[in-house]
Amino acid sequence: MIEIKNIYKSFNDKYVLENVSAVFEKGKTNLVIGASGSGKSVLMKCLVGLTDIDQGQILYDNRDFANLDYEAKKEVRREIGMLFQGAALFDSLSVEENVGFPLKMFSKMSKSEQMDRVNFCLKCVNLENANKKFPSEISGGMKKRVGIARAIALNPEYLFCDEPNSGLDPLTSRVIDELIKEITEEFSITTIINSHDMKTVMDLGDTICFIHKGIMWWQGNNTQIMNSGNPELDTFLKAYLF
Amino acid sequence: MNIFTSIGRYILFMRGLLSRPERFSVFWERTLHEMTAIGVGSLGIVAAISLSVGAVTTLQTAYQLVSGIVQRSIISTILRDSTILELAPTITCLVLAGKVGANIASELGNMSVSEQIDALDVMGVNSSSYLVLPKIVAGVLVIPLLIIVAMAMGIIGGYWAGVMGGAITPRDFTEGILDDFRGFTVVFSFIKTITFAFLITSISSFHGYYTRGGALEVGRSGTKAVVYSCVGILFSDFILAQMLLEN
């Protein structure tokens, strides 16, 4: 479980996150939604430690991530997997080298064990015949799947997905959504997804947080979202649904 | 961002490289890879340019020696000293600033804008140490080897142009090359080369690593890397000559 308490983040004296609190539960897909520029990407960067917060707490199973020293932070990071918006695969490495990269850096597995794990992860994302291909040789949807395979290579406790469906056709988007849901449930991972794809929100939203102008306006689930009674959220939903 | 902020960030960047290095086996594997990319990848252009510069230096020196009083062997002595002291290390490193520097800056810049550096950081890899330190170490190890090639090719080019063009006989050329040779010139040349290699790789890495934006900014980083590396080379060339060469 990840709990964030009263997070503040500013750039050039302008707050982009203001008193944000939320709970992201284990084994569930937790969605953060909001319009472009609402602060959800900054929130994700703060959660994974790419950006420091000004105030507040980020608790990874009660470990205060923001205030840990470098080595302790590194330990927590080993439990994090992240799927980036553009997949962020390493251009110079093949698909199997990309997936095996975290294993090579951090595990004590032998080369054959690493290879077995890579093949297992690629099988999980239904990508078994692309081991030797390079990122420039595969489609956007395949890149996202390789990104997921790399993210789960070290058996993460926490999975972050930044706009997993951006740039994908509706059919591939659903495949990616289903994959994330399956992996989350099967491995009991705390998954946090940034999205403004309403289909994803309705399909995956075990927990949904709505951010607007850096403020957390509403938290609930996909059965409650249409009747939230929150005027900002209603405006957001209308813009996407109609 | 003013120049003092940039220098401060550069110093912090350099400190960050050394503070938490990755596993030695990973570091060494990457260093070997970078040595191949920098060394083998630049061998052809270094050889071609040095051959040409050596040939031109010989012909121009011969052209200026119109007096019959001066021995013709002085042509190859001038060629030797100017090649070892200045032409091989400085010209070659200016060329490498363009080739290797732009390459490093655009590679890291592209990684930065496509979130590949963020991906390393999220995994808990010290991205600057993992990506940049091997490039600097590889540059400092392999560029001096390229300078040895540049020195040899410069003198071969000078011999070829001088003898073929009739400016100097083979015997005079050999005599001039061996005459009053001071070993310190080679030591000085390597001190310069190591300094230049460090400047090229670190300045280019710094500009590439901190690229933000998109394709346009990646291009700008490449340009900045080349310009600042060249300025750094020329400035340090003057400082080192002032400090180490006795009158």
Interface residues (C-beta under 8 A of the other chain):
Chain A: V48 G49 L50 Y70 K73 K74 E75 R77 R78 I80 M82 F84 Q85 G86 A88 L89 F90 D91 F101 P102 K104 M105 F106 F160
Chain B: R20 E22 R23 V26 N110 M111 S114 E115 Q116 D118 A119 D121 V122 M123 G124 V125
